[in-house]
Amino acid sequence: MAIRFPGESVEYRAARDRLLEQEIELRRATEAVAGARRRLPPGGVVPEDYVFQGRGADGDPTDVRLSELFAPGKDSLVIYSAMFPRDPGDERPGPRSGRTALLPLAEGPCPSCTALLDQLDGAAEHVSQRINLAAVGKAPLSHILTFAEERGWHRLRLLSSAGSTYNRDYFGETAEGHQRPMLNVFQRDGETIRHFWGSELLYAPTDPGQDPRHVGTIEPLWNLYDLTPAGRGTDWDEQLSYV
């Protein structure tokens, strides 16, 4: 099918057709990478049944083991480690109102992680039809749930990892205790739970001017920017509010 948009020039069409070939190659590469990911040999067995804190059926805090995050018939689990508390070098403003605004800035949530969780909360109901999804933070559960209420998150399963070494073991935390936005996937095989994949691109070297893009394929915000003339830009970052 030949595409021609109203008013486009010959030069535009020629350049667009060349770009289309690159997009086709990118699609092929994306499919190839996804296939290679699915063909990974078994990952390491999870060293312990990590204990998180979550909201129980009665609304009170309760212990939740990693194994309990697998619903019947769903053997894949995706866990995003949100930076709550934020990176110590992050000076973007905190919340303007609510109880979370009373926390010291260094103990508050990361705006970039918040933007991603805003997006994942909208997708969670659809995602949960096939896989298990959770987000964890190192902050106390009360802080996480309060912030979730203030943001209007109602679909995401939110947990505190404050009482476990999960973040440290799976690269959501540095040796100094600073939080990192790592995404990990686990697979259950009978009674055994193994690590399947992690967003290691976060730690890989980048070329000058590159974004890590470690979770770039799942985040609509930045992918939409990539479709525009201005792209992602270098002078804008997510904020907790825009006024």
C-alpha positions in Angstrom: 0.0 0.0 0.0 1.5 3.3 -1.1 1.1 6.1 1.6 0.8 9.7 0.6 -0.2 12.4 3.1 -1.9 15.7 2.0 0.6 18.3 0.9 3.8 16.3 1.4 6.7 17.0 -0.9 8.7 14.6 -3.0 11.7 15.1 -0.7 9.6 14.3 2.3 8.2 11.1 0.8 11.6 9.9 -0.2 13.0 10.5 3.3 10.0 8.9 4.9 10.3 5.8 2.7 13.9 5.5 3.8 12.9 5.9 7.4 10.2 3.2 6.9 12.9 0.8 6.0 14.7 1.5 9.2 11.5 1.1 11.1 10.9 -2.3 9.5 14.4 -3.3 10.5 13.8 -2.1 14.0 10.6 -4.1 14.2 12.5 -7.2 13.1 15.2 -6.5 15.6 12.6 -6.0 18.4 11.0 -9.3 17.5 14.4 -11.0 17.4 15.4 -9.7 20.8 12.1 -10.7 22.3 12.5 -14.2 20.9 16.1 -14.4 22.2 14.8 -13.3 25.6 12.2 -16.0 25.6 14.9 -18.6 24.8 17.1 -17.7 27.7 18.2 -20.8 29.7 16.8 -21.1 33.2 18.0 -18.3 35.4 19.2 -18.6 39.0 16.9 -20.0 41.7 15.6 -17.2 44.0 17.8 -17.6 47.2 14.9 -17.1 49.6 11.2 -16.5 49.7 11.4 -12.8 50.3 9.0 -11.3 52.7 7.4 -8.0 51.7 4.7 -5.9 53.5 1.5 -5.3 51.7 -2.1 -4.4 52.4 -4.1 -7.4 53.6 -7.7 -8.2 52.7 -8.8 -6.4 55.9 -6.8 -3.3 54.9 -4.2 -3.8 57.6 -0.5 -4.4 56.8 0.4 -8.0 56.3 3.5 -10.0 55.3 3.5 -11.2 51.7 6.0 -13.7 50.5 7.4 -13.6 47.0 5.8 -17.0 46.3 2.4 -15.5 47.2 2.7 -13.0 44.4 2.0 -15.7 41.9 -1.7 -16.2 41.3 -3.0 -19.6 40.2 -2.3 -20.3 36.6 0.0 -17.3 36.2 3.7 -18.3 36.3 5.3 -15.0 35.4 5.9 -12.2 37.9 7.1 -8.7 37.0 8.4 -6.5 39.9 9.4 -2.9 39.4 11.6 -1.4 42.1 10.4 2.2 42.5 12.8 4.7 44.0 11.0 5.6 47.2 13.0 7.0 48.8 14.4 8.9 45.8 18.0 9.2 44.7 19.9 11.5 47.1 21.0 13.7 44.2 17.4 14.2 43.0 16.4 17.8 43.8 13.2 17.9 41.8 10.3 19.3 43.9 8.3 16.9 46.1 4.5 16.8 46.3 2.8 20.1 46.7 0.1 18.8 49.1 -1.0 15.8 51.1 0.8 13.8 53.8 3.6 12.8 51.5 4.5 16.5 51.2 5.4 16.5 54.9 8.2 14.0 54.4 11.8 15.3 54.0 12.6 15.5 50.3 15.2 12.8 50.5 12.6 10.4 51.9 10.0 11.1 49.3 9.2 9.4 46.0 11.1 9.7 42.7 9.2 11.8 40.1 10.4 9.6 37.2 9.3 6.3 39.0 6.1 8.0 39.9 5.4 8.8 36.2 6.0 5.2 35.2 3.8 3.9 38.0 1.1 6.3 36.9 1.2 4.6 33.5 1.5 1.0 34.9 -1.5 1.6 37.2 -3.6 2.2 34.1 -2.3 -0.9 32.4 -2.4 -3.2 35.5 -5.9 -4.5 35.0 -5.0 -5.6 31.5 -1.6 -6.9 32.4 -3.0 -9.0 35.2 -5.1 -11.1 32.8 -1.9 -13.0 31.9 0.9 -12.2 34.3 1.5 -11.0 37.9 2.7 -7.4 38.4 3.9 -5.6 41.5 5.8 -2.5 42.4 8.0 -2.4 45.5 9.6 0.5 47.4 12.0 0.6 50.3 9.9 3.1 52.1 7.6 2.0 54.9 4.3 0.6 53.7 2.4 3.4 55.3 4.3 5.9 53.2 3.8 3.9 50.0 0.0 3.4 50.5 -0.5 7.1 51.5 1.2 8.2 48.3 -0.8 5.7 46.2 -4.0 7.2 47.6 -2.8 10.7 46.8 -1.9 9.7 43.2 -5.1 7.7 42.7 -3.5 4.4 42.2 -6.1 1.7 42.6 -4.9 -1.2 40.4 -1.2 -1.7 41.1 -0.1 -4.2 43.8 2.2 -2.1 46.0 4.6 -3.5 48.5 7.3 -2.4 50.9 10.7 -4.2 50.7 12.0 -2.4 53.8 12.3 -5.7 55.8 14.1 -7.7 53.1 17.2 -7.8 51.0 15.3 -8.1 47.8 16.3 -4.7 46.4 19.9 -5.2 47.2 20.0 -8.8 45.8 18.3 -7.9 42.5 20.1 -4.6 41.8 17.3 -2.2 42.9 19.7 -0.8 45.5 23.4 0.2 45.5 26.0 -0.9 48.0 25.5 2.5 49.6 21.8 1.9 50.0 20.6 4.2 47.2 17.5 3.0 45.4 17.6 2.1 41.7 14.7 1.7 39.2 15.3 -1.9 38.3 12.7 -4.1 36.7 12.9 -7.9 37.3 10.9 -10.8 35.9 10.6 -14.1 37.7 9.2 -17.5 36.5 7.6 -20.2 38.6 8.2 -23.8 37.6 6.3 -26.1 40.0 7.6 -25.2 43.5 10.8 -23.5 42.1 11.0 -19.8 41.4 13.8 -18.6 39.2 14.9 -15.2 38.0 14.1 -14.9 34.3 15.3 -11.4 33.2 16.3 -8.0 34.6 16.6 -4.6 33.0 20.4 -4.7 33.1 20.5 -2.0 30.4 20.2 0.4 33.4 23.8 -0.5 34.2 25.2 -0.8 30.7 27.5 1.9 29.3 25.7 4.4 27.1 26.9 6.5 24.1 27.1 10.2 24.6 23.6 11.7 24.9 21.8 8.4 25.2 19.1 7.7 27.7 19.5 4.3 29.5 16.1 3.1 28.0 16.2 0.1 30.4 12.4 0.2 30.6 11.9 2.3 27.5 9.8 -0.2 25.6 7.1 -0.3 28.3 6.8 3.4 28.9 4.3 5.3 26.7 5.5 8.7 27.8 9.0 8.6 26.3 8.0 6.5 23.3 5.4 9.2 22.4 8.1 11.8 22.6 10.3 9.8 20.3 7.6 10.2 17.6 7.8 14.0 17.6 10.3 16.4 16.0 11.6 17.5 19.4 12.1 14.0 20.6 12.9 13.3 24.2 14.9 16.5 24.6 17.6 17.3 27.1 16.0 19.9 29.2 12.8 18.2 30.5 12.2 15.6 33.1 9.2 14.2 34.8 7.8 16.1 37.8 5.3 15.2 40.5 3.1 18.0 39.4 3.0 20.5 36.5 1.9 24.0 37.4 
